[in-house]
Amino acid sequence: MSIEGRTALLAGATGLVGGHLLTRLLASPEYARVIAVTRKRLAVEHPKLHQIVTDFDEVEAAVASSGVNVDDAFCALGTTIKIAGSQEKFRRVDFDYVAGFARAAKAAGAKRFLLVSAMGASARSTIFYSRVKGEAEDAVSAPGFAALHIFRPGMLLGARAQPRPIEVIVGALTPLLNPLMMGGAAVYKSIRGEMVAEAMVAAALGASEGRNIHTYRSMAALAKSNS
């Protein structure tokens, strides 16, 4: 089918990357409809934007009952253990909600699924955060999307509703630190949220199929191709 008139399903529109995704998807001529799944109604008005307001514990039922049919699903859900309040609550967002959204997207017809994960994600990691991220990557692989794009950024930079002090510090040092990260260390470079969003949209509109892992260099290249 033609890429014109695509429908995007988006989770995490109130976050750093998700907010940029929402802006870019609404501005993209390739997308005729953007469906944002949120806990609270967004203060955004746009003729392309449709909202499904639900608790993410019920995301599969909510998307199914809406009757939407989608092409591409973008997942930018995520929190921190500090913000969540416990490891259990962190896992609920970064694994349970992500996995549920992937199942909902597949049931709604999504052919492509794009996930914001994290550098170091591995289901075999001894680090809790990285292990949950890796398990989430495995979970979204299970539904069998024609194309799965997993984005593993280093430190994410940009303005957040809830500022993270370490990101502010790293952001100030990024002009000095990033040029020093060469070769294999390039994957750990800090990256701005809008660049990740640009890369995700470019990947969705590309021809790649199967499971694709994106780190700093490929995200930068994708973002440049979509600018």
PyMOL commands that set and color helices and strands:
alter all, ss='L'
color gray80, all
select helices_A, chain A and resi 16-27+56-66+81-84+87-107+128-141+165-180+183-188+193-205+216-225
alter helices_A, ss='H'
color red, helices_A
select strands_A, chain A and resi 6-11+31-38+49-53+72-75+112-116+147-151+156-157+191-192+210-214
alter strands_A, ss='S'
color yellow, strands_A
deselect
rebuild
show_as cartoon
